[in-house]
Amino acid sequence: MNYKYFRSIIILVLLCFVFPASAQQTEHDPEKISFGVGVELYPSVLAGDLEARFQAGGFANFIVPIQLGPHILIEPEFGIYAYSADRQFPDTLTTHFDRTIVRTGFGVFYSNEPDKSFEWYLGARLGIMSSEMHTNRSADTSAQWGVFYAGAAFGVEYFFSPHFAIGGEMQLNHIAYGAPIVNEIAWTPIDSVHNVWTTSVSLTARFYF
């Protein structure tokens, strides 16, 4: 494990809490706690995923925005991708292949609402993506990979009503790829630990209760 990487994550999260704590609440900013659901769409390929182990295309996360007071926004996120296939060969053997990718993370932001139709937020997102592959033909072969991501994010939202908003987000992410864990003796994994810094964008749609 890269302990410097995890220390950086902790410092980044703490800084996200410092900014909201310094904000002053006015009489025109009543205290509120609100919940919602939404979707976050990443239209680009995951940077550094050269062998398509974490899905070689855009992906979407389900998000749960939680507004705590006028300036603190916490947003857990979750996404899943599952694929399976069975192939019949002339030697009568059937090959089964499946892959499951799970994404879990959260964001912590300082948010500001200049008017009732517009909001911007600034903070950090961090989480992990795991990918597991399994093949069964003459012998079972399976492998697992992990990706840790953390970065800064700035987003804006436009409210069409008090309950529905669409927006966009710009990010600067650090992605740390881990070497595979393989449970088949004949397959010796190649060390593939590497790190990627990348800018990315996402589109969001949120519904607030």
N, CA, C and O of each residue as an XYZ file, in Angstrom:
836
protein
N       0.823     -1.194      0.000
C       0.000      0.000      0.000
C       0.870      1.263      0.000
O       1.935      1.280      0.618
N       0.436      2.282     -0.667
C       1.150      3.549     -0.716
C       0.622      4.436      0.401
O      -0.412      5.087      0.246
N       1.342      4.464      1.551
C       0.850      5.197      2.707
C       0.900      6.706      2.501
O       0.086      7.430      3.074
N       1.833      7.189      1.698
C       1.848      8.619      1.379
C       0.584      9.019      0.652
O       0.058     10.113      0.852
N       0.101      8.126     -0.190
C      -1.138      8.395     -0.938
C      -2.322      8.537      0.016
O      -3.135      9.448     -0.135
N      -2.422      7.632      1.004
C      -3.537      7.700      1.930
C      -3.428      8.895      2.865
O      -4.446      9.466      3.256
N      -2.206      9.281      3.232
C      -2.043     10.485      4.040
C      -2.522     11.708      3.276
O      -3.136     12.603      3.858
N      -2.247     11.756      1.970
C      -2.707     12.878      1.149
C      -4.225     12.938      1.101
O      -4.811     14.021      1.120
N      -4.870     11.758      1.037
C      -6.333     11.713      1.019
C      -6.898     12.298      2.304
O      -7.830     13.102      2.266
N      -6.329     11.893      3.458
C      -6.824     12.371      4.748
C      -6.668     13.882      4.859
O      -7.584     14.564      5.319
N      -5.524     14.412      4.446
C      -5.300     15.864      4.512
C      -6.290     16.595      3.627
O      -6.809     17.643      4.013
N      -6.562     16.050      2.429
C      -7.487     16.691      1.501
C      -8.896     16.733      2.074
O      -9.590     17.741      1.945
N      -9.320     15.646      2.705
C     -10.657     15.615      3.308
C     -10.764     16.603      4.460
O     -11.778     17.287      4.600
N      -9.724     16.683      5.286
C      -9.748     17.629      6.400
C      -9.839     19.062      5.915
O     -10.542     19.879      6.511
N      -9.129     19.376      4.829
C      -9.204     20.730      4.281
C     -10.606     21.048      3.802
O     -11.057     22.189      3.900
N     -11.302     20.037      3.279
C     -12.672     20.265      2.802
C     -13.605     20.630      3.947
O     -14.583     21.350      3.746
N     -13.305     20.130      5.166
C     -14.138     20.481      6.305
C     -13.768     21.846      6.886
O     -14.596     22.507      7.512
N     -12.510     22.263      6.671
C     -12.085     23.547      7.210
C     -12.800     24.693      6.508
O     -13.222     25.647      7.161
N     -12.943     24.613      5.181
C     -13.584     25.685      4.429
C     -15.029     25.914      4.858
O     -15.404     27.064      5.088
N     -15.870     24.865      4.980
C     -17.231     25.115      5.427
C     -17.292     25.654      6.849
O     -18.163     26.464      7.168
N     -16.369     25.208      7.714
C     -16.406     25.662      9.094
C     -16.127     27.148      9.210
O     -16.553     27.780     10.176
N     -15.416     27.723      8.237
C     -15.087     29.138      8.295
C     -16.174     30.017      7.700
O     -16.104     31.240      7.824
N     -17.170     29.433      7.060
C     -18.237     30.217      6.443
C     -19.183     30.755      7.509
O     -19.502     30.051      8.467
N     -19.625     31.980      7.352
C     -20.534     32.623      8.284
C     -21.955     32.520      7.758
O     -22.213     32.806      6.589
N     -22.882     32.111      8.626
C     -24.277     31.979      8.239
C     -24.992     33.304      8.500
O     -24.814     33.902      9.562
N     -25.793     33.765      7.552
C     -26.535     35.009      7.684
C     -27.997     34.713      7.920
O     -28.423     33.559      7.874
N     -28.781     35.781      8.179
C     -30.201     35.618      8.412
C     -30.918     35.139      7.165
O     -31.991     34.543      7.264
N     -30.354     35.383      6.002
C     -30.981     34.985      4.753
C     -30.557     33.584      4.313
O     -30.977     33.109      3.258
N     -29.714     32.915      5.132
C     -29.291     31.551      4.849
C     -29.796     30.641      5.969
O     -29.021     30.294      6.860
N     -31.055     30.247      5.951
C     -31.582     29.425      7.034
C     -30.914     28.058      7.069
O     -30.498     27.532      6.037
N     -30.818     27.491      8.260
C     -30.251     26.153      8.422
C     -31.159     25.134      7.741
O     -32.378     25.179      7.901
N     -30.553     24.199      6.968
C     -31.357     23.199      6.266
C     -30.570     21.908      6.124
O     -29.343     21.913      6.026
N     -31.299     20.811      6.116
C     -30.732     19.505      5.822
C     -31.623     18.871      4.770
O     -32.806     18.638      5.018
N     -31.068     18.590      3.595
C     -31.858     18.033      2.506
C     -31.124     16.858      1.884
O     -29.895     16.782      1.902
N     -31.924     15.932      1.326
C     -31.400     14.721      0.704
C     -31.878     14.643     -0.743
O     -32.876     15.260     -1.118
N     -31.153     13.880     -1.539
C     -31.559     13.703     -2.921
C     -30.946     12.456     -3.523
O     -30.207     11.724     -2.865
N     -31.264     12.228     -4.781
C     -30.675     11.140     -5.558
C     -30.306     11.706     -6.920
O     -30.866     12.713     -7.353
N     -29.369     11.062     -7.590
C     -28.978     11.567     -8.896
C     -28.072     10.612     -9.626
O     -27.787      9.507     -9.166
N     -27.621     11.073    -10.789
C     -26.723     10.303    -11.644
C     -25.572     11.196    -12.063
O     -25.774     12.358    -12.418
N     -24.357     10.649    -12.022
C     -23.165     11.348    -12.480
C     -22.577     10.562    -13.647
O     -22.231      9.390    -13.497
N     -22.464     11.202    -14.806
C     -22.019     10.531    -16.026
C     -20.632     11.021    -16.412
O     -20.388     12.223    -16.521
N     -19.720     10.060    -16.618
C     -18.370     10.349    -17.101
C     -18.294      9.911    -18.563
O     -18.259      8.711    -18.836
N     -18.268     10.850    -19.508
C     -18.301     10.460    -20.921
C     -16.981      9.942    -21.474
O     -16.955      9.415    -22.586
N     -15.887     10.074    -20.734
C     -14.576      9.708    -21.273
C     -14.098      8.378    -20.711
O     -14.626      7.885    -19.715
N     -13.097      7.807    -21.360
C     -12.477      6.565    -20.902
C     -11.690      6.849    -19.624
O     -11.140      7.937    -19.454
N     -11.642      5.862    -18.726
C     -10.878      6.016    -17.493
C      -9.392      6.113    -17.831
O      -8.825      5.189    -18.415
N      -8.772      7.208    -17.471
C      -7.376      7.452    -17.835
C      -6.459      6.383    -17.247
O      -6.582      6.010    -16.080
N      -5.540      5.899    -18.078
C      -4.559      4.924    -17.625
C      -5.014      3.484    -17.668
O      -4.220      2.581    -17.403
N      -6.293      3.239    -18.000
C      -6.820      1.878    -18.056
C      -6.480      1.266    -19.419
O      -7.366      1.045    -20.244
N      -5.198      0.997    -19.647
C      -4.722      0.620    -20.974
C      -5.225     -0.749    -21.421
O      -5.335     -0.999    -22.622
N      -5.531     -1.633    -20.484
C      -5.971     -2.975    -20.843
C      -7.466     -3.167    -20.584
O      -7.941     -4.300    -20.518
N      -8.198     -2.083    -20.440
C      -9.662     -2.119    -20.276
C     -10.090     -3.003    -19.115
O     -11.080     -3.727    -19.215
N      -9.360     -2.949    -18.035
C      -9.730     -3.748    -16.866
C     -10.839     -3.097    -16.043
O     -11.458     -3.744    -15.199
N     -11.081     -1.821    -16.296
C     -12.100     -1.107    -15.526
C     -13.146     -0.479    -16.447
O     -13.688      0.584    -16.142
N     -13.425     -1.130    -17.558
C     -14.418     -0.724    -18.550
C     -13.833      0.334    -19.478
O     -13.477      1.427    -19.037
N     -13.736      0.009    -20.753
C     -13.061      0.864    -21.718
C     -13.995      1.896    -22.334
O     -13.955      2.124    -23.543
N     -14.813      2.504    -21.538
C     -15.719      3.535    -22.031
C     -16.212      4.385    -20.884
O     -15.756      4.238    -19.750
N     -17.141      5.272    -21.177
C     -17.694      6.101    -20.118
C     -18.503      5.267    -19.146
O     -18.938      4.163    -19.475
N     -18.705      5.796    -17.948
C     -19.497      5.082    -16.964
C     -20.316      6.088    -16.168
O     -20.058      7.291    -16.218
N     -21.295      5.593    -15.440
C     -22.180      6.453    -14.650
C     -22.210      5.966    -13.206
O     -22.151      4.764    -12.944
N     -22.299      6.896    -12.288
C     -22.451      6.587    -10.872
C     -23.809      7.059    -10.384
O     -24.320      8.082    -10.838
N     -24.388      6.311     -9.460
C     -25.525      6.817     -8.703
C     -24.974      7.646     -7.551
O     -24.028      7.229     -6.882
N     -25.552      8.801     -7.317
C     -25.080      9.698     -6.267
C     -26.216     10.026     -5.314
O     -27.386     10.008     -5.696
N     -25.859     10.328     -4.062
C     -26.843     10.674     -3.033
C     -26.398     11.992     -2.386
O     -25.690     11.966     -1.380
N     -26.799     13.142     -2.943
C     -26.399     14.423     -2.349
C     -27.076     14.649     -1.009
O     -28.282     14.451     -0.867
N     -26.289     15.064     -0.030
C     -26.782     15.380      1.310
C     -26.297     16.779      1.662
O     -25.105     16.989      1.885
N     -27.214     17.729      1.712
C     -26.878     19.116      2.024
C     -27.050     19.345      3.516
O     -28.163     19.247      4.031
N     -25.960     19.649      4.219
C     -25.980     19.900      5.659
C     -25.783     21.385      5.896
O     -24.658     21.883      5.849
N     -26.884     22.098      6.154
C     -26.777     23.535      6.308
C     -26.573     24.193      4.966
O     -26.692     23.538      3.931
N     -26.269     25.475      4.962
C     -26.182     26.207      3.695
C     -24.910     25.957      2.901
O     -24.865     26.286      1.716
N     -23.849     25.375      3.524
C     -22.561     25.340      2.827
C     -21.860     23.987      2.801
O     -20.789     23.888      2.202
N     -22.395     22.960      3.406
C     -21.718     21.661      3.432
C     -22.504     20.658      2.601
O     -23.677     20.400      2.869
N     -21.849     20.096      1.593
C     -22.457     19.090      0.739
C     -21.617     17.816      0.800
O     -20.421     17.839      0.510
N     -22.253     16.698      1.179
C     -21.617     15.390      1.203
C     -22.333     14.507      0.189
O     -23.563     14.493      0.135
N     -21.564     13.767     -0.618
C     -22.197     13.026     -1.705
C     -21.558     11.649     -1.892
O     -20.541     11.532     -2.576
N     -22.145     10.599     -1.289
C     -21.706      9.237     -1.598
C     -22.034      8.892     -3.050
O     -22.990      9.416     -3.623
N     -21.229      8.003     -3.637
C     -21.452      7.581     -5.020
C     -21.198      6.092     -5.158
O     -20.363      5.520     -4.457
N     -21.944      5.462     -6.086
C     -21.846      4.020     -6.280
C     -22.160      3.685     -7.729
O     -23.084      4.250     -8.315
N     -21.399      2.772     -8.304
C     -21.657      2.315     -9.665
C     -21.246      0.859     -9.827
O     -20.370      0.371     -9.114
N     -21.880      0.169    -10.766
C     -21.568     -1.238    -10.985
C     -21.647     -1.564    -12.476
O     -22.467     -1.003    -13.202
N     -20.788     -2.471    -12.917
C     -20.775     -2.976    -14.292
C     -20.572     -4.483    -14.210
O     -19.624     -4.944    -13.575
N     -21.453     -5.260    -14.847
C     -21.349     -6.717    -14.809
C     -21.530     -7.274    -16.224
O     -22.456     -6.893    -16.940
N     -20.636     -8.176    -16.612
C     -20.675     -8.775    -17.947
C     -20.393    -10.265    -17.823
O     -19.521    -10.674    -17.056
N     -21.136    -11.085    -18.581
C     -20.874    -12.522    -18.593
C     -21.128    -13.067    -19.991
O     -21.944    -12.527    -20.738
N     -20.427    -14.137    -20.340
C     -20.572    -14.745    -21.663
C     -20.214    -16.225    -21.579
O     -19.356    -16.624    -20.792
N     -20.889    -17.036    -22.405
C     -20.585    -18.452    -22.538
C     -20.281    -18.742    -24.006
O     -21.050    -18.364    -24.889
N     -19.163    -19.410    -24.262
C     -18.740    -19.710    -25.635
C     -18.558    -21.216    -25.801
O     -17.904    -21.867    -24.986
N     -19.149    -21.762    -26.874
C     -19.025    -23.194    -27.176
C     -17.948    -23.401    -28.232
O     -17.973    -22.746    -29.274
N     -16.988    -24.317    -27.975
C     -15.890    -24.581    -28.887
C     -16.056    -25.959    -29.532
O     -16.792    -26.792    -29.004
N     -15.380    -26.221    -30.674
C     -15.520    -27.517    -31.359
C     -15.121    -28.716    -30.501
O     -15.595    -29.828    -30.738
N     -14.261    -28.506    -29.510
C     -13.845    -29.628    -28.664
C     -14.873    -29.945    -27.580
O     -14.589    -30.685    -26.638
N     -16.080    -29.370    -27.727
C     -17.239    -29.582    -26.828
C     -17.071    -28.917    -25.470
O     -17.954    -29.015    -24.618
N     -15.966    -28.255    -25.265
C     -15.800    -27.537    -24.009
C     -16.477    -26.175    -24.093
O     -16.411    -25.494    -25.117
N     -17.115    -25.799    -23.020
C     -17.768    -24.495    -22.935
C     -16.941    -23.586    -22.035
O     -16.577    -23.963    -20.921
N     -16.651    -22.397    -22.523
C     -15.911    -21.416    -21.735
C     -16.881    -20.381    -21.180
O     -17.653    -19.769    -21.919
N     -16.825    -20.200    -19.883
C     -17.631    -19.161    -19.236
C     -16.713    -18.026    -18.802
O     -15.665    -18.256    -18.199
N     -17.114    -16.819    -19.112
C     -16.321    -15.631    -18.767
C     -17.241    -14.608    -18.106
O     -18.337    -14.338    -18.596
N     -16.790    -14.054    -17.008
C     -17.561    -12.962    -16.398
C     -16.617    -11.940    -15.775
O     -15.511    -12.266    -15.346
N     -17.082    -10.707    -15.737
C     -16.326     -9.609    -15.133
C     -17.283     -8.706    -14.371
O     -18.370     -8.387    -14.851
N     -16.869     -8.300    -13.187
C     -17.669     -7.399    -12.359
C     -16.794     -6.238    -11.914
O     -15.695     -6.437    -11.396
N     -17.290     -5.025    -12.121
C     -16.582     -3.809    -11.716
C     -17.490     -3.042    -10.763
O     -18.654     -2.794    -11.078
N     -16.966     -2.668     -9.607
C     -17.737     -1.929     -8.600
C     -16.988     -0.654     -8.261
O     -15.776     -0.669     -8.046
N     -17.725      0.452     -8.214
C     -17.145      1.756     -7.879
C     -17.863      2.300     -6.645
O     -19.090      2.401     -6.629
N     -17.109      2.645     -5.629
C     -17.671      3.246     -4.420
C     -16.788      4.416     -4.009
O     -15.563      4.339     -4.102
N     -17.398      5.478     -3.564
C     -16.643      6.652     -3.133
C     -17.567      7.698     -2.536
O     -18.753      7.448     -2.320
N     -17.015      8.863     -2.274
C     -17.820      9.963     -1.762
C     -17.104     11.281     -2.033
O     -15.901     11.318     -2.290
N     -17.873     12.352     -1.967
C     -17.325     13.688     -2.129
C     -17.704     14.558     -0.936
O     -18.762     14.378     -0.333
N     -16.837     15.491     -0.607
C     -17.084     16.479      0.454
C     -16.813     17.849     -0.132
O     -15.734     18.095     -0.671
N     -17.810     18.766     -0.028
C     -17.711     20.039     -0.738
C     -18.166     21.218      0.126
O     -18.990     21.086      1.031
N     -17.594     22.359     -0.197
C     -18.149     23.643      0.248
C     -19.042     24.145     -0.879
O     -18.584     24.277     -2.014
N     -20.309     24.427     -0.585
C     -21.255     24.862     -1.608
C     -21.755     26.271     -1.312
O     -21.804     26.700     -0.159
N     -22.121     26.975     -2.365
C     -22.636     28.335     -2.229
C     -23.763     28.539     -3.241
O     -23.668     28.093     -4.384
N     -24.820     29.209     -2.817
C     -26.001     29.427     -3.654
C     -26.238     30.930     -3.812
O     -26.942     31.526     -2.997
N     -25.660     31.552     -4.847
C     -25.846     33.001     -5.039
C     -27.303     33.401     -5.220
O     -27.719     34.469     -4.770
N     -28.083     32.541     -5.881
C     -29.524     32.790     -6.011
C     -30.239     31.450     -6.049
O     -29.602     30.401     -5.954
N     -31.561     31.479     -6.189
C     -32.360     30.253     -6.090
C     -32.177     29.324     -7.287
O     -32.554     28.155     -7.217
N     -31.613     29.814     -8.369
C     -31.485     29.000     -9.576
C     -30.072     28.485     -9.828
O     -29.866     27.683    -10.739
N     -29.106     28.924     -9.049
C     -27.713     28.602     -9.352
C     -26.965     28.249     -8.077
O     -27.155     28.879     -7.037
N     -26.107     27.226     -8.170
C     -25.260     26.827     -7.048
C     -23.917     26.350     -7.578
O     -23.853     25.701     -8.621
N     -22.847     26.669     -6.864
C     -21.534     26.131     -7.182
C     -20.952     25.468     -5.940
O     -21.320     25.795     -4.812
N     -20.025     24.522     -6.171
C     -19.421     23.812     -5.042
C     -17.966     23.484     -5.374
O     -17.587     23.347     -6.537
N     -17.168     23.363     -4.316
C     -15.727     23.114     -4.450
C     -15.304     22.167     -3.344
O     -15.634     22.376     -2.176
N     -14.569     21.121     -3.713
C     -14.127     20.176     -2.696
C     -13.334     19.030     -3.281
O     -12.521     19.225     -4.186
N     -13.569     17.831     -2.764
C     -12.772     16.673     -3.161
C     -13.659     15.443     -3.302
O     -14.681     15.310     -2.628
N     -13.244     14.549     -4.194
C     -13.853     13.229     -4.335
C     -12.760     12.167     -4.157
O     -11.623     12.352     -4.593
N     -13.120     11.072     -3.520
C     -12.188      9.963     -3.391
C     -12.951      8.651     -3.284
O     -14.104      8.625     -2.853
N     -12.302      7.568     -3.677
C     -12.961      6.278     -3.627
C     -12.096      5.185     -4.212
O     -10.890      5.352     -4.391
N     -12.726      4.065     -4.508
C     -12.017      2.903     -5.016
C     -12.874      2.215     -6.078
O     -14.101      2.175     -5.979
N     -12.206      1.679     -7.088
C     -12.837      0.823     -8.091
C     -12.173     -0.542     -8.021
O     -10.946     -0.641     -7.989
N     -12.982     -1.595     -7.997
C     -12.447     -2.954     -7.996
C     -12.959     -3.693     -9.219
O     -14.116     -3.533     -9.608
N     -12.103     -4.501     -9.825
C     -12.454     -5.267    -11.014
C     -12.068     -6.720    -10.785
O     -10.939     -7.025    -10.400
N     -13.025     -7.612    -11.028
C     -12.772     -9.042    -10.839
C     -13.173     -9.803    -12.097
O     -14.282     -9.637    -12.604
N     -12.257    -10.644    -12.602
C     -12.487    -11.434    -13.807
C     -12.400    -12.914    -13.475
O     -11.545    -13.339    -12.699
N     -13.299    -13.696    -14.075
C     -13.299    -15.145    -13.836
C     -13.527    -15.870    -15.159
O     -14.456    -15.546    -15.899
N     -12.677    -16.853    -15.452
C     -12.808    -17.667    -16.660
C     -12.798    -19.141    -16.275
O     -11.969    -19.572    -15.473
N     -13.716    -19.909    -16.843
C     -13.821    -21.335    -16.530
C     -13.917    -22.126    -17.827
O     -14.926    -22.073    -18.530
N     -12.851    -22.859    -18.131
C     -12.877    -23.775    -19.275
C     -12.307    -25.103    -18.807
O     -12.996    -25.850    -18.112
N     -11.074    -25.417    -19.166
C     -10.452    -26.627    -18.648
C      -9.989    -26.432    -17.205
O      -9.833    -27.397    -16.457
N      -9.771    -25.169    -16.824
C      -9.377    -24.835    -15.448
C      -9.906    -23.447    -15.118
O     -10.139    -22.615    -15.995
N     -10.083    -23.235    -13.849
C     -10.565    -21.925    -13.408
C      -9.412    -20.938    -13.335
O      -8.329    -21.257    -12.846
N      -9.665    -19.740    -13.828
C      -8.703    -18.645    -13.726
C      -9.443    -17.396    -13.287
O     -10.461    -17.036    -13.878
N      -8.949    -16.740    -12.271
C      -9.562    -15.494    -11.843
C      -8.498    -14.513    -11.410
O      -7.406    -14.892    -10.986
N      -8.840    -13.242    -11.527
C      -7.905    -12.177    -11.163
C      -8.690    -10.976    -10.656
O      -9.845    -10.763    -11.026
N      -8.043    -10.204     -9.810
C      -8.657     -9.008     -9.237
C      -7.698     -7.834     -9.368
O      -6.485     -7.996     -9.232
N      -8.245     -6.651     -9.631
C      -7.468     -5.426     -9.688
C      -8.166     -4.346     -8.869
O      -9.374     -4.410     -8.642
N      -7.407     -3.369     -8.436
C      -7.973     -2.270     -7.680
C      -7.442     -0.933     -8.158
O      -6.288     -0.824     -8.573
N      -8.289      0.080     -8.097
C      -7.910      1.446     -8.455
C      -8.378      2.370     -7.337
O      -9.555      2.371     -6.977
N      -7.457      3.152     -6.793
C      -7.811      4.194     -5.838
C      -7.791      5.536     -6.560
O      -6.863      5.823     -7.316
N      -8.806      6.353     -6.330
C      -8.818      7.668     -6.961
C      -9.124      8.744     -5.918
O      -9.889      8.520     -4.979
N      -8.524      9.895     -6.098
C      -8.741     11.042     -5.221
C      -8.410     12.300     -6.001
O      -7.483     12.309     -6.810
N      -9.160     13.356     -5.762
C      -8.876     14.587     -6.478
C      -9.782     15.728     -6.087
O     -10.742     15.565     -5.334
N      -9.450     16.888     -6.619
C     -10.232     18.089     -6.385
C     -11.331     18.206     -7.433
O     -11.181     17.726     -8.556
N     -12.435     18.846     -7.058
C     -13.567     18.972     -7.980
C     -14.230     20.330     -7.799
O     -14.360     20.836     -6.684
N     -14.648     20.909     -8.922
C     -15.428     22.152     -8.919
C     -16.637     21.930     -9.815
O     -16.495     21.510    -10.963
N     -17.831     22.213     -9.290
C     -19.037     21.975    -10.055
C     -20.038     23.100     -9.945
O     -19.993     23.906     -9.015
N     -20.950     23.147    -10.910
C     -22.040     24.125    -10.916
C     -23.346     23.380    -11.181
O     -23.359     22.336    -11.833
N     -24.450     23.939    -10.660
C     -25.776     23.372    -10.863
C     -26.765     24.467    -11.228
O     -26.709     25.574    -10.692
N     -27.667     24.148    -12.143
C     -28.770     25.046    -12.468
C     -30.070     24.362    -12.065
O     -30.340     23.236    -12.482
N     -30.889     25.055    -11.238
C     -32.124     24.497    -10.726
C     -33.297     24.903    -11.621
O     -33.628     26.083    -11.740
N     -33.916     23.901    -12.246
C     -35.138     24.150    -13.009
C     -36.343     24.281    -12.087
O     -37.355     24.884    -12.445
N     -36.218     23.707    -10.900
C     -37.245     23.813     -9.865
C     -36.531     23.596     -8.537
O     -35.352     23.244     -8.536
N     -37.211     23.797     -7.396
C     -36.535     23.540     -6.110
C     -36.101     22.089     -5.933
O     -35.308     21.793     -5.039
N     -36.610     21.172     -6.773
C     -36.334     19.754     -6.585
C     -35.461     19.132     -7.675
O     -35.018     17.995     -7.514
N     -35.203     19.825     -8.762
C     -34.459     19.215     -9.868
C     -33.404     20.167    -10.405
O     -33.663     21.349    -10.631
N     -32.198     19.621    -10.608
C     -31.088     20.438    -11.109
C     -30.195     19.592    -12.005
O     -30.051     18.387    -11.795
N     -29.601     20.227    -12.999
C     -28.570     19.592    -13.820
C     -27.301     20.427    -13.698
O     -27.362     21.621    -13.405
N     -26.167     19.803    -13.919
C     -24.929     20.539    -13.759
C     -23.757     19.847    -14.408
O     -23.902     18.827    -15.081
N     -22.600     20.420    -14.194
C     -21.358     19.876    -14.710
C     -20.260     20.014    -13.678
O     -20.351     20.835    -12.766
N     -19.227     19.210    -13.825
C     -18.154     19.201    -12.836
C     -16.811     19.025    -13.530
O     -16.680     18.214    -14.446
N     -15.819     19.785    -13.093
C     -14.447     19.634    -13.554
C     -13.611     19.050    -12.417
O     -13.779     19.424    -11.256
N     -12.710     18.127    -12.761
C     -11.952     17.421    -11.738
C     -10.476     17.349    -12.103
O     -10.107     17.337    -13.277
N      -9.648     17.300    -11.081
C      -8.238     16.961    -11.217
C      -8.007     15.748    -10.333
O      -8.020     15.858     -9.107
N      -7.794     14.585    -10.951
C      -7.768     13.320    -10.219
C      -6.393     12.670    -10.229
O      -5.616     12.804    -11.175
N      -6.125     11.961     -9.139
C      -4.967     11.078     -9.064
C      -5.504      9.657     -8.976
O      -6.275      9.343     -8.069
N      -5.106      8.792     -9.912
C      -5.576      7.413     -9.957
C      -4.382      6.496     -9.733
O      -3.390      6.576    -10.458
N      -4.474      5.624     -8.729
C      -3.390      4.690     -8.411
C      -3.840      3.278     -8.747
O      -4.749      2.742     -8.114
N      -3.197      2.674     -9.750
C      -3.533      1.319    -10.183
C      -2.679      0.302     -9.436
O      -1.473      0.483     -9.269
N      -3.330     -0.775     -8.989
C      -2.611     -1.818     -8.270
C      -2.351     -3.028     -9.138
O      -3.021     -3.230    -10.151
N      -1.377     -3.835     -8.745
C      -1.061     -5.069     -9.467
C      -2.179     -6.082     -9.252
O      -2.856     -6.039     -8.225
N      -2.385     -6.998    -10.208
C      -3.468     -7.980    -10.066
C      -3.168     -9.031     -9.004
O      -2.010     -9.348     -8.733
N      -4.233     -9.564     -8.407
C      -4.142    -10.710     -7.513
C      -4.703    -11.895     -8.285
O      -5.890    -11.916     -8.609
N      -3.868    -12.875     -8.581
C      -4.251    -13.988     -9.450
C      -4.218    -15.285     -8.645
O      -3.270    -15.526     -7.897
N      -5.255    -16.128     -8.794
C      -5.312    -17.368     -8.017
C      -5.071    -18.600     -8.873
O      -5.556    -19.683     -8.545
N      -4.328    -18.452     -9.966
C      -4.031    -19.584    -10.852
C      -2.525    -19.707    -11.008
O      -1.862    -18.760    -11.433
N      -1.976    -20.883    -10.661
C      -0.514    -21.050    -10.595
C       0.146    -20.798    -11.947
O       1.231    -20.221    -12.008
N      -0.501    -21.226    -13.031
C       0.126    -21.129    -14.349
C       0.197    -19.700    -14.863
O       0.878    -19.434    -15.854
N      -0.487    -18.787    -14.213
C      -0.517    -17.408    -14.677
C       0.269    -16.540    -13.700
O      -0.204    -16.245    -12.602
N       1.447    -16.141    -14.097
C       2.273    -15.284    -13.254
C       1.990    -13.827    -13.601
O       2.253    -13.408    -14.728
N       1.458    -13.043    -12.661
C       1.086    -11.670    -12.989
C       2.299    -10.773    -13.212
O       3.348    -10.964    -12.598
N       2.143     -9.807    -14.088
C       3.161     -8.795    -14.319
C       2.853     -7.606    -13.425
O       1.712     -7.150    -13.356
N       3.867     -7.111    -12.747
C       3.673     -5.978    -11.852
C       3.192     -4.773    -12.660
O       3.899     -4.294    -13.547
N       1.995     -4.289    -12.353
C       1.414     -3.206    -13.150
C       1.036     -2.002    -12.299
O       0.118     -1.255    -12.639
N       1.748     -1.817    -11.190
C       1.455     -0.671    -10.340
C       1.907      0.600    -11.039
O       3.075      0.733    -11.406
N       0.985      1.531    -11.222
C       1.353      2.819    -11.800
C       0.342      3.870    -11.373
O      -0.749      3.548    -10.903
N       0.722      5.135    -11.545
C      -0.085      6.265    -11.090
C      -0.368      7.193    -12.255
O       0.459      7.363    -13.152
N      -1.561      7.797    -12.228
C      -1.988      8.701    -13.294
C      -2.553      9.973    -12.669
O      -3.350      9.914    -11.732
N      -2.139     11.107    -13.189
C      -2.772     12.396    -12.880
C      -3.530     12.830    -14.128
O      -2.979     12.803    -15.229
N      -4.792     13.230    -13.964
C      -5.583     13.573    -15.138
C      -6.682     14.568    -14.797
O      -7.214     14.575    -13.686
N      -7.009     15.401    -15.768
C      -8.206     16.241    -15.656
C      -9.370     15.487    -16.305
O      -9.172     14.730    -17.255
N     -10.567     15.696    -15.794
C     -11.743     15.035    -16.343
C     -12.970     15.899    -16.075
O     -12.928     16.840    -15.283
N     -14.050     15.561    -16.744
C     -15.311     16.273    -16.566
C     -16.417     15.246    -16.366
O     -16.283     14.087    -16.760
N     -17.517     15.686    -15.746
C     -18.683     14.828    -15.589
C     -19.937     15.686    -15.694
O     -19.904     16.893    -15.458
N     -21.041     15.041    -16.050
C     -22.347     15.668    -16.108
C     -23.208     15.089    -15.000
O     -23.141     13.891    -14.724
N     -24.021     15.932    -14.356
C     -24.811     15.486    -13.212
C     -26.270     15.867    -13.379
O     -26.600     16.881    -13.994
N     -27.136     15.036    -12.819
C     -28.570     15.333    -12.709
C     -28.979     14.923    -11.308
O     -28.777     13.774    -10.916
N     -29.547     15.838    -10.552
C     -29.910     15.577     -9.153
C     -31.375     15.924     -8.899
O     -31.892     16.931     -9.385
N     -32.020     15.065     -8.128
C     -33.399     15.317     -7.693
C     -33.393     15.400     -6.176
O     -32.969     14.461     -5.503
N     -33.858     16.518     -5.634
C     -33.880     16.741     -4.183
C     -35.295     16.547     -3.648
O     -36.266     17.015     -4.243
N     -35.398     15.852     -2.520
C     -36.694     15.607     -1.900
C     -37.185     16.847     -1.143
O     -38.267     16.823     -0.555
